[in-house]
Amino acid sequence: MKTRPLPYLMAFLLFMTCTGLSGQNAGSKAVKGSAAYPESFTVVKKDFDRLFLYKPDELVSKNNPYLDKSRVKMNARNGDMKFLKLKLNYFNDAVFMVQVNGNASTQAFIVSGDKSVFYKGHFEKNDLVMKKCTEDDIVNE
């Protein structure tokens, strides 16, 4: 059976637009302005895989400064599909969203409610590399 990622992507984008981005939560405050955000950063495979072990409302504790002290908003699994949403501490008013469709595809994005920062992820040598992009790059994905 061949998996078609387009319907999953459309569902993911619909979910992103419907959930809305709430303000900062207690224990999750912005630490840098958008000018200080890196052009790219990497999440090593071991850290990426462990993200799916956290429960909602738990704080992520990682060596990666971009994920450290982020709050898990959603961690869901349905068969071989997984969905993860983190309220990021490092980035102002931003969430990190990951949708894994079994072995077919993995979509990873960082979007901010104030439209100050957007990142799109892809895998290089099993590690997730997040690169700064525009909002259109994510919507057109």
N, CA and C atoms as an extended XYZ file, in Angstrom:
423
Properties=species:S:1:pos:R:3:atomname:S:1:resname:S:1:resid:I:1 pbc="F F F"
N         0.845       -1.180        0.000 N   MET     1
C         0.000        0.000        0.000 CA  MET     1
C         0.887        1.239        0.000 C   MET     1
N         0.680        2.105       -0.933 N   LYS     2
C         1.479        3.322       -1.044 CA  LYS     2
C         0.795        4.448       -0.268 C   LYS     2
N         1.558        5.142        0.558 N   THR     3
C         1.020        6.244        1.346 CA  THR     3
C         1.120        7.530        0.551 C   THR     3
N         0.060        8.286        0.550 N   ARG     4
C         0.044        9.563       -0.146 CA  ARG     4
C         0.166       10.671        0.884 C   ARG     4
N         1.273       11.422        0.893 N   PRO     5
C         1.492       12.445        1.910 CA  PRO     5
C         0.635       13.700        1.721 C   PRO     5
N         0.109       13.959        0.531 N   LEU     6
C        -0.649       15.189        0.296 CA  LEU     6
C        -1.875       15.312        1.199 C   LEU     6
N        -2.719       14.285        1.351 N   PRO     7
C        -3.861       14.441        2.254 CA  PRO     7
C        -3.429       14.695        3.699 C   PRO     7
N        -2.340       14.059        4.120 N   TYR     8
C        -1.856       14.281        5.484 CA  TYR     8
C        -1.341       15.705        5.649 C   TYR     8
N        -0.643       16.195        4.629 N   LEU     9
C        -0.129       17.551        4.684 CA  LEU     9
C        -1.264       18.563        4.745 C   LEU     9
N        -2.289       18.338        3.945 N   MET    10
C        -3.438       19.247        3.967 CA  MET    10
C        -4.104       19.229        5.338 C   MET    10
N        -4.241       18.049        5.938 N   ALA    11
C        -4.825       17.952        7.276 CA  ALA    11
C        -3.936       18.666        8.291 C   ALA    11
N        -2.625       18.526        8.140 N   PHE    12
C        -1.687       19.187        9.036 CA  PHE    12
C        -1.806       20.709        8.931 C   PHE    12
N        -1.844       21.231        7.715 N   LEU    13
C        -1.965       22.673        7.528 CA  LEU    13
C        -3.309       23.198        8.032 C   LEU    13
N        -4.379       22.441        7.813 N   LEU    14
C        -5.679       22.831        8.334 CA  LEU    14
C        -5.642       22.867        9.854 C   LEU    14
N        -5.024       21.868       10.448 N   PHE    15
C        -4.908       21.822       11.900 CA  PHE    15
C        -4.110       23.014       12.411 C   PHE    15
N        -3.005       23.351       11.708 N   MET    16
C        -2.185       24.488       12.116 CA  MET    16
C        -2.986       25.781       12.132 C   MET    16
N        -3.795       25.996       11.121 N   THR    17
C        -4.537       27.245       11.045 CA  THR    17
C        -5.686       27.289       12.038 C   THR    17
N        -6.250       26.129       12.383 N   CYS    18
C        -7.380       26.099       13.308 CA  CYS    18
C        -6.979       26.181       14.767 C   CYS    18
N        -5.790       25.723       15.115 N   THR    19
C        -5.414       25.681       16.527 CA  THR    19
C        -5.057       27.039       17.073 C   THR    19
N        -4.549       27.938       16.249 N   GLY    20
C        -4.176       29.262       16.732 CA  GLY    20
C        -2.973       29.175       17.642 C   GLY    20
N        -2.254       30.247       17.736 N   LEU    21
C        -1.066       30.283       18.580 CA  LEU    21
C        -1.361       31.160       19.785 C   LEU    21
N        -1.329       30.562       20.962 N   SER    22
C        -1.599       31.327       22.176 CA  SER    22
C        -0.338       32.045       22.625 C   SER    22
N        -0.502       32.950       23.578 N   GLY    23
C         0.624       33.699       24.117 CA  GLY    23
C         1.538       32.820       24.936 C   GLY    23
N         2.553       33.424       25.508 N   GLN    24
C         3.528       32.684       26.300 CA  GLN    24
C         2.870       32.088       27.538 C   GLN    24
N         3.261       30.861       27.880 N   ASN    25
C         2.781       30.196       29.077 CA  ASN    25
C         3.770       30.392       30.202 C   ASN    25
N         3.306       30.176       31.426 N   ALA    26
C         4.198       30.249       32.568 CA  ALA    26
C         5.315       29.242       32.366 C   ALA    26
N         6.540       29.640       32.657 N   GLY    27
C         7.668       28.749       32.484 CA  GLY    27
C         8.161       28.697       31.058 C   GLY    27
N         7.581       29.492       30.200 N   SER    28
C         7.980       29.497       28.796 CA  SER    28
C         8.001       30.929       28.298 C   SER    28
N         9.155       31.584       28.434 N   LYS    29
C         9.236       32.970       28.017 CA  LYS    29
C        10.277       33.138       26.925 C   LYS    29
N        10.086       34.144       26.112 N   ALA    30
C        11.013       34.392       25.023 CA  ALA    30
C        12.327       34.908       25.575 C   ALA    30
N        13.439       34.509       24.978 N   VAL    31
C        14.729       34.930       25.474 CA  VAL    31
C        15.520       35.752       24.469 C   VAL    31
N        15.071       35.807       23.218 N   LYS    32
C        15.825       36.540       22.205 CA  LYS    32
C        14.882       37.238       21.241 C   LYS    32
N        15.368       38.315       20.615 N   GLY    33
C        14.610       38.989       19.585 CA  GLY    33
C        14.811       38.305       18.247 C   GLY    33
N        13.939       38.594       17.283 N   SER    34
C        13.991       37.896       15.998 CA  SER    34
C        15.298       38.135       15.251 C   SER    34
N        15.963       39.259       15.483 N   ALA    35
C        17.230       39.525       14.815 CA  ALA    35
C        18.316       38.549       15.274 C   ALA    35
N        18.170       38.001       16.470 N   ALA    36
C        19.186       37.097       17.012 CA  ALA    36
C        18.928       35.641       16.644 C   ALA    36
N        17.867       35.360       15.932 N   TYR    37
C        17.553       33.980       15.580 CA  TYR    37
C        18.538       33.472       14.529 C   TYR    37
N        18.979       32.223       14.664 N   PRO    38
C        19.950       31.679       13.700 CA  PRO    38
C        19.311       31.407       12.343 C   PRO    38
N        20.131       31.366       11.316 N   GLU    39
C        19.649       31.028        9.977 CA  GLU    39
C        19.245       29.567        9.905 C   GLU    39
N        19.924       28.715       10.683 N   SER    40
C        19.572       27.300       10.745 CA  SER    40
C        20.099       26.715       12.048 C   SER    40
N        19.524       25.592       12.439 N   PHE    41
C        20.019       24.850       13.590 CA  PHE    41
C        19.636       23.392       13.404 C   PHE    41
N        20.302       22.525       14.157 N   THR    42
C        20.121       21.091       13.994 CA  THR    42
C        19.593       20.463       15.277 C   THR    42
N        18.672       19.526       15.112 N   VAL    43
C        18.187       18.695       16.210 CA  VAL    43
C        18.674       17.284       15.905 C   VAL    43
N        19.584       16.775       16.748 N   VAL    44
C        20.141       15.447       16.486 CA  VAL    44
C        19.053       14.388       16.624 C   VAL    44
N        19.224       13.287       15.906 N   LYS    45
C        18.215       12.231       15.833 CA  LYS    45
C        17.796       11.746       17.216 C   LYS    45
N        18.744       11.541       18.106 N   LYS    46
C        18.440       11.043       19.451 CA  LYS    46
C        17.486       12.004       20.181 C   LYS    46
N        17.766       13.305       20.112 N   ASP    47
C        16.899       14.295       20.753 CA  ASP    47
C        15.541       14.374       20.065 C   ASP    47
N        15.544       14.292       18.733 N   PHE    48
C        14.290       14.338       17.988 CA  PHE    48
C        13.388       13.166       18.377 C   PHE    48
N        13.932       11.970       18.420 N   ASP    49
C        13.146       10.787       18.780 CA  ASP    49
C        12.604       10.861       20.203 C   ASP    49
N        13.372       11.420       21.100 N   ARG    50
C        12.935       11.530       22.507 CA  ARG    50
C        11.798       12.535       22.695 C   ARG    50
N        11.655       13.472       21.785 N   LEU    51
C        10.569       14.452       21.905 CA  LEU    51
C         9.206       13.772       21.961 C   LEU    51
N         9.073       12.626       21.300 N   PHE    52
C         7.793       11.933       21.237 CA  PHE    52
C         7.496       11.137       22.507 C   PHE    52
N         8.400       11.164       23.478 N   LEU    53
C         8.183       10.489       24.764 CA  LEU    53
C         7.558       11.423       25.804 C   LEU    53
N         7.588       12.730       25.556 N   TYR    54
C         7.034       13.699       26.509 CA  TYR    54
C         5.510       13.711       26.442 C   TYR    54
N         4.903       14.032       27.591 N   LYS    55
C         3.447       14.131       27.677 CA  LYS    55
C         3.039       15.600       27.620 C   LYS    55
N         1.784       15.880       27.248 N   PRO    56
C         1.323       17.268       27.212 CA  PRO    56
C         1.555       17.988       28.550 C   PRO    56
N         1.951       19.236       28.463 N   ASP    57
C         2.269       20.143       29.564 CA  ASP    57
C         3.602       19.867       30.238 C   ASP    57
N         4.341       18.870       29.784 N   GLU    58
C         5.687       18.650       30.306 CA  GLU    58
C         6.653       19.630       29.652 C   GLU    58
N         7.706       19.987       30.407 N   LEU    59
C         8.762       20.821       29.858 CA  LEU    59
C         9.843       19.930       29.273 C   LEU    59
N        10.289       20.287       28.083 N   VAL    60
C        11.349       19.541       27.411 CA  VAL    60
C        12.678       19.971       28.012 C   VAL    60
N        13.503       19.015       28.352 N   SER    61
C        14.831       19.291       28.886 CA  SER    61
C        15.850       18.693       27.927 C   SER    61
N        16.503       19.520       27.184 N   LYS    62
C        17.446       19.066       26.158 CA  LYS    62
C        18.725       19.892       26.195 C   LYS    62
N        19.775       19.344       25.636 N   ASN    63
C        21.017       20.087       25.468 CA  ASN    63
C        20.885       21.128       24.366 C   ASN    63
N        19.914       20.944       23.481 N   ASN    64
C        19.684       21.872       22.384 CA  ASN    64
C        19.012       23.137       22.936 C   ASN    64
N        19.661       24.300       22.854 N   PRO    65
C        19.087       25.517       23.439 CA  PRO    65
C        17.783       25.961       22.776 C   PRO    65
N        17.528       25.538       21.546 N   TYR    66
C        16.325       25.940       20.833 CA  TYR    66
C        15.100       25.157       21.288 C   TYR    66
N        15.309       24.003       21.908 N   LEU    67
C        14.209       23.175       22.403 CA  LEU    67
C        14.114       23.168       23.922 C   LEU    67
N        15.180       23.510       24.613 N   ASP    68
C        15.213       23.451       26.065 CA  ASP    68
C        14.124       24.337       26.674 C   ASP    68
N        13.447       23.803       27.669 N   LYS    69
C        12.379       24.487       28.414 CA  LYS    69
C        11.155       24.809       27.566 C   LYS    69
N        10.996       24.121       26.455 N   SER    70
C         9.780       24.259       25.658 CA  SER    70
C         8.691       23.408       26.296 C   SER    70
N         7.450       23.819       26.133 N   ARG    71
C         6.326       23.096       26.735 CA  ARG    71
C         5.594       22.291       25.668 C   ARG    71
N         5.351       21.023       25.970 N   VAL    72
C         4.622       20.153       25.055 CA  VAL    72
C         3.148       20.541       25.094 C   VAL    72
N         2.607       20.907       23.950 N   LYS    73
C         1.186       21.263       23.854 CA  LYS    73
C         0.366       20.071       23.371 C   LYS    73
N         0.964       19.239       22.496 N   MET    74
C         0.255       18.071       21.987 CA  MET    74
C         1.279       17.023       21.587 C   MET    74
N         0.974       15.789       21.913 N   ASN    75
C         1.775       14.658       21.471 CA  ASN    75
C         0.797       13.520       21.221 C   ASN    75
N         0.472       13.289       19.971 N   ALA    76
C        -0.561       12.311       19.620 CA  ALA    76
C        -0.012       11.289       18.640 C   ALA    76
N        -0.584       10.102       18.710 N   ARG    77
C        -0.190        9.020       17.812 CA  ARG    77
C        -1.458        8.299       17.370 C   ARG    77
N        -1.494        7.977       16.078 N   ASN    78
C        -2.590        7.193       15.524 CA  ASN    78
C        -1.965        6.230       14.524 C   ASN    78
N        -1.792        4.989       14.938 N   GLY    79
C        -1.120        4.015       14.091 CA  GLY    79
C         0.322        4.419       13.890 C   GLY    79
N         0.752        4.552       12.632 N   ASP    80
C         2.126        4.957       12.377 CA  ASP    80
C         2.257        6.466       12.154 C   ASP    80
N         1.177        7.211       12.404 N   MET    81
C         1.218        8.675       12.313 CA  MET    81
C         1.437        9.267       13.697 C   MET    81
N         2.288       10.301       13.757 N   LYS    82
C         2.548       11.006       15.013 CA  LYS    82
C         2.417       12.495       14.758 C   LYS    82
N         1.942       13.207       15.784 N   PHE    83
C         1.862       14.665       15.698 CA  PHE    83
C         2.380       15.241       17.006 C   PHE    83
N         3.273       16.211       16.904 N   LEU    84
C         3.881       16.837       18.067 CA  LEU    84
C         3.806       18.348       17.912 C   LEU    84
N         3.454       19.015       18.993 N   LYS    85
C         3.403       20.477       18.993 CA  LYS    85
C         4.048       20.973       20.284 C   LYS    85
N         5.091       21.799       20.155 N   LEU    86
C         5.796       22.366       21.300 CA  LEU    86
C         5.682       23.881       21.279 C   LEU    86
N         5.420       24.482       22.422 N   LYS    87
C         5.488       25.935       22.582 CA  LYS    87
C         6.927       26.239       22.934 C   LYS    87
N         7.634       26.886       22.027 N   LEU    88
C         9.066       27.083       22.181 CA  LEU    88
C         9.400       28.203       23.156 C   LEU    88
N        10.422       27.979       23.960 N   ASN    89
C        10.898       28.963       24.912 CA  ASN    89
C        11.867       29.944       24.250 C   ASN    89
N        12.695       29.466       23.353 N   TYR    90
C        13.742       30.278       22.743 CA  TYR    90
C        13.182       31.330       21.791 C   TYR    90
N        12.187       30.954       21.005 N   PHE    91
C        11.632       31.845       19.998 CA  PHE    91
C        10.387       32.550       20.529 C   PHE    91
N        10.250       33.812       20.190 N   ASN    92
C         9.119       34.610       20.647 CA  ASN    92
C         7.817       34.154       19.992 C   ASN    92
N         6.829       33.772       20.805 N   ASP    93
C         5.488       33.424       20.330 CA  ASP    93
C         5.505       32.404       19.191 C   ASP    93
N         6.297       31.342       19.339 N   ALA    94
C         6.434       30.369       18.259 CA  ALA    94
C         6.173       28.952       18.750 C   ALA    94
N         5.726       28.120       17.816 N   VAL    95
C         5.513       26.707       18.107 CA  VAL    95
C         6.277       25.875       17.079 C   VAL    95
N         6.696       24.709       17.531 N   PHE    96
C         7.388       23.729       16.705 CA  PHE    96
C         6.397       22.607       16.470 C   PHE    96
N         6.092       22.319       15.207 N   MET    97
C         5.123       21.278       14.875 CA  MET    97
C         5.778       20.230       13.994 C   MET    97
N         5.510       18.979       14.344 N   VAL    98
C         6.054       17.860       13.583 CA  VAL    98
C         4.926       16.896       13.293 C   VAL    98
N         4.837       16.464       12.046 N   GLN    99
C         3.901       15.419       11.667 CA  GLN    99
C         4.702       14.324       10.972 C   GLN    99
N         4.632       13.124       11.535 N   VAL   100
C         5.329       11.973       10.972 CA  VAL   100
C         4.280       11.046       10.386 C   VAL   100
N         4.423       10.726        9.129 N   ASN   101
C         3.508        9.813        8.439 CA  ASN   101
C         4.232        8.505        8.170 C   ASN   101
N         4.447        7.722        9.215 N   GLY   102
C         5.146        6.449        9.075 CA  GLY   102
C         6.507        6.668        8.455 C   GLY   102
N         6.851        5.839        7.494 N   ASN   103
C         8.125        5.981        6.786 CA  ASN   103
C         7.997        6.880        5.566 C   ASN   103
N         6.782        7.317        5.247 N   ALA   104
C         6.542        8.075        4.018 CA  ALA   104
C         7.108        9.487        4.075 C   ALA   104
N         6.845       10.204        5.158 N   SER   105
C         7.327       11.579        5.227 CA  SER   105
C         7.277       12.101        6.649 C   SER   105
N         8.091       13.104        6.882 N   THR   106
C         8.091       13.844        8.140 CA  THR   106
C         8.094       15.326        7.790 C   THR   106
N         7.129       16.049        8.319 N   GLN   107
C         7.036       17.490        8.113 CA  GLN   107
C         7.355       18.165        9.445 C   GLN   107
N         8.255       19.141        9.444 N   ALA   108
C         8.617       19.872       10.657 CA  ALA   108
C         8.650       21.359       10.341 C   ALA   108
N         7.963       22.146       11.180 N   PHE   109
C         7.881       23.581       10.976 CA  PHE   109
C         7.979       24.309       12.307 C   PHE   109
N         8.480       25.527       12.262 N   ILE   110
C         8.364       26.461       13.372 CA  ILE   110
C         7.635       27.666       12.808 C   ILE   110
N         6.539       28.026       13.453 N   VAL   111
C         5.765       29.192       13.035 CA  VAL   111
C         5.511       30.068       14.244 C   VAL   111
N         5.494       31.379       14.026 N   SER   112
C         5.238       32.303       15.123 CA  SER   112
C         3.926       33.037       14.883 C   SER   112
N         3.203       33.258       15.964 N   GLY   113
C         1.922       33.949       15.878 CA  GLY   113
C         2.061       35.380       15.414 C   GLY   113
N         3.177       36.019       15.753 N   ASP   114
C         3.385       37.408       15.333 CA  ASP   114
C         4.111       37.506       13.988 C   ASP   114
N         4.289       36.347       13.325 N   LYS   115
C         4.903       36.260       11.993 CA  LYS   115
C         6.337       36.785       11.960 C   LYS   115
N         7.046       36.677       13.089 N   SER   116
C         8.419       37.164       13.139 CA  SER   116
C         9.432       36.130       12.701 C   SER   116
N         9.085       34.847       12.779 N   VAL   117
C        10.057       33.816       12.429 CA  VAL   117
C         9.348       32.574       11.910 C   VAL   117
N         9.949       31.983       10.869 N   PHE   118
C         9.451       30.744       10.286 CA  PHE   118
C        10.649       29.863        9.947 C   PHE   118
N        10.528       28.579       10.253 N   TYR   119
C        11.559       27.602        9.913 CA  TYR   119
C        10.882       26.395        9.284 C   TYR   119
N        11.604       25.763        8.369 N   LYS   120
C        11.137       24.534        7.747 CA  LYS   120
C        12.245       23.507        7.927 C   LYS   120
N        11.857       22.271        8.289 N   GLY   121
C        12.852       21.256        8.567 CA  GLY   121
C        12.981       20.213        7.481 C   GLY   121
N        14.169       19.650        7.395 N   HIS   122
C        14.431       18.505        6.527 CA  HIS   122
C        15.546       17.683        7.178 C   HIS   122
N        15.616       16.413        6.814 N   PHE   123
C        16.612       15.530        7.406 CA  PHE   123
C        17.877       15.490        6.564 C   PHE   123
N        18.999       15.597        7.247 N   GLU   124
C        20.325       15.428        6.658 CA  GLU   124
C        21.088       14.470        7.556 C   GLU   124
N        21.472       13.321        7.023 N   LYS   125
C        22.210       12.306        7.785 CA  LYS   125
C        21.490       11.953        9.083 C   LYS   125
N        20.191       11.756        9.005 N   ASN   126
C        19.316       11.361       10.120 CA  ASN   126
C        19.050       12.461       11.141 C   ASN   126
N        19.682       13.621       11.048 N   ASP   127
C        19.416       14.729       11.961 CA  ASP   127
C        18.467       15.717       11.296 C   ASP   127
N        17.619       16.349       12.100 N   LEU   128
C        16.669       17.328       11.585 CA  LEU   128
C        17.345       18.689       11.518 C   LEU   128
N        17.408       19.267       10.336 N   VAL   129
C        17.987       20.592       10.141 CA  VAL   129
C        16.847       21.563        9.891 C   VAL   129
N        16.748       22.569       10.750 N   MET   130
C        15.714       23.591       10.628 CA  MET   130
C        16.346       24.833       10.007 C   MET   130
N        15.789       25.273        8.858 N   LYS   131
C        16.317       26.452        8.163 CA  LYS   131
C        15.267       27.545        8.134 C   LYS   131
N        15.729       28.762        8.371 N   LYS   132
C        14.840       29.917        8.343 CA  LYS   132
C        14.242       30.054        6.957 C   LYS   132
N        12.959       30.407        6.903 N   CYS   133
C        12.271       30.545        5.618 CA  CYS   133
C        11.194       31.626        5.761 C   CYS   133
N        10.389       31.762        4.742 N   THR   134
C         9.274       32.700        4.795 CA  THR   134
C         7.986       31.936        5.057 C   THR   134
N         6.955       32.656        5.407 N   GLU   135
C         5.643       32.032        5.632 CA  GLU   135
C         5.154       31.329        4.370 C   GLU   135
N         5.396       31.924        3.213 N   ASP   136
C         4.973       31.322        1.943 CA  ASP   136
C         5.631       29.980        1.689 C   ASP   136
N         6.876       29.814        2.140 N   ASP   137
C         7.559       28.526        1.972 CA  ASP   137
C         6.829       27.415        2.713 C   ASP   137
N         6.237       27.745        3.839 N   ILE   138
C         5.525       26.751        4.632 CA  ILE   138
C         4.127       26.509        4.048 C   ILE   138
N         3.429       27.560        3.700 N   VAL   139
C         2.076       27.427        3.158 CA  VAL   139
C         2.088       26.685        1.833 C   VAL   139
N         3.099       26.923        1.012 N   ASN   140
C         3.201       26.286       -0.295 CA  ASN   140
C         3.768       24.885       -0.243 C   ASN   140
N         4.216       24.438        0.904 N   GLU   141
C         4.835       23.106        1.052 CA  GLU   141
C         3.897       22.027        0.672 C   GLU   141
